[in-house]
Amino acid sequence: MLTEKSRKAKAAAAGVSTLATAPGTVSFAVVREDGTLARSSGGVTSLRFSVALYGPGQYQVSFPYNVSTKAFVATIGDAGPGYVPPGGEISVAPRTAPLTNSVFVQTRDSDGDPANRPFHLVIAN
């Protein structure tokens, strides 16, 4: 188990904030169905992969630190206040090297077919 001092040294060597990776903290992203961020914790980016190349409902959310060993929680959810999100399903998976700071997200409609959906993603550190 890492001590606090060794955890900070490891984070500094990787060029990431120790605030974002401290145990018990969370990072988050609220992503619109077009792949743009509605809001997020600091340093987060998102994109929707080309529908023409890969089909609908495929996204990538990137964080300013390695998230490959963290816990991911995601749900279909609208970015606006008071809106009921569309029905659907969501799956998440860590990306592999060199994209260990990113999470792949697949959204589907209620029939299980790939579909663009807005979502909320939380990374538990």
ABEGO torsion letter per residue (X at the ends): XBBAAAAAAAAAAAGBBAAAABBGBBBBBBBBAAGBBABBBBGBBBBBBBAAAAEBGBBBBBBABBAAABBBBBBBBBABBGBBBBBEBBBBBBBBOAAAABBBBBBBBAAGBBBBBBBBBBBBX
